[in-house]
Amino acid sequence: MNPLKEIVISLIKKLPDDITLDDIIYHLYVKQKLIKAKEDIAQGRTYSHEQVKDMAEKWLK
């Protein structure tokens, strides 16, 4: 079975029986973002705390 399909099935099995379609879509969205974040971290696509502070200062000027 496709690994992504297995992740989706596993996620849905963990959700309560009375969940709405909107809730399922939200949980899938969050799961996708977490998977992408793990990939970014593994590839070194991250910012240090200082870099984020510097960027925030520039944005807030």
Backbone torsions as a table, in degrees:
resi	resn	phi	psi	omega
1	MET	NA	147.7	177.5
2	ASN	-59.5	130.5	-179.6
3	PRO	-56.2	-37.8	179.2
4	LEU	-65.5	-41.3	178.6
5	LYS	-62.7	-39.0	178.0
6	GLU	-63.8	-39.8	178.3
7	ILE	-62.9	-44.6	-179.0
8	VAL	-63.9	-45.9	-179.5
9	ILE	-62.9	-43.6	179.2
10	SER	-61.2	-43.8	179.5
11	LEU	-61.9	-47.5	-177.6
12	ILE	-63.9	-37.3	178.9
13	LYS	-63.6	-27.5	-178.6
14	LYS	-82.7	-13.5	-177.3
15	LEU	-81.4	154.2	179.2
16	PRO	-66.9	157.3	-177.3
17	ASP	-66.1	-27.8	-175.7
18	ASP	-93.6	22.1	-177.3
19	ILE	-73.3	149.1	178.3
20	THR	-92.5	165.3	177.2
21	LEU	-62.9	-38.9	177.1
22	ASP	-60.2	-40.1	178.3
23	ASP	-65.0	-41.2	178.5
24	ILE	-62.2	-45.9	179.4
25	ILE	-60.7	-42.9	178.8
26	TYR	-61.3	-46.9	-179.5
27	HIS	-63.2	-38.3	177.0
28	LEU	-65.5	-40.0	177.8
29	TYR	-61.0	-47.3	180.0
30	VAL	-63.0	-43.5	179.0
31	LYS	-60.4	-42.5	178.4
32	GLN	-60.3	-44.1	-179.7
33	LYS	-64.1	-38.5	178.8
34	LEU	-67.7	-40.3	177.4
35	ILE	-62.7	-45.0	179.4
36	LYS	-62.9	-40.0	179.4
37	ALA	-63.6	-42.0	177.9
38	LYS	-62.7	-39.8	177.5
39	GLU	-64.2	-43.6	179.1
40	ASP	-61.1	-43.3	179.1
41	ILE	-62.9	-44.7	-179.9
42	ALA	-62.0	-31.8	-179.7
43	GLN	-89.3	1.1	179.1
44	GLY	77.5	16.4	179.3
45	ARG	-89.0	73.7	-178.5
46	THR	-136.5	168.0	175.4
47	TYR	-120.0	144.8	174.3
48	SER	-75.7	166.3	178.3
49	HIS	-59.7	-42.0	179.8
50	GLU	-64.2	-40.4	178.6
51	GLN	-62.0	-41.7	-180.0
52	VAL	-65.9	-42.0	177.7
53	LYS	-61.1	-43.3	178.8
54	ASP	-62.7	-43.6	179.1
55	MET	-63.2	-43.2	-179.3
56	ALA	-62.8	-41.2	178.6
57	GLU	-60.5	-42.0	179.1
58	LYS	-66.0	-40.5	-178.3
59	TRP	-67.9	-33.7	-174.3
60	LEU	-87.4	-0.5	178.5
61	LYS	-74.6	NA	NA
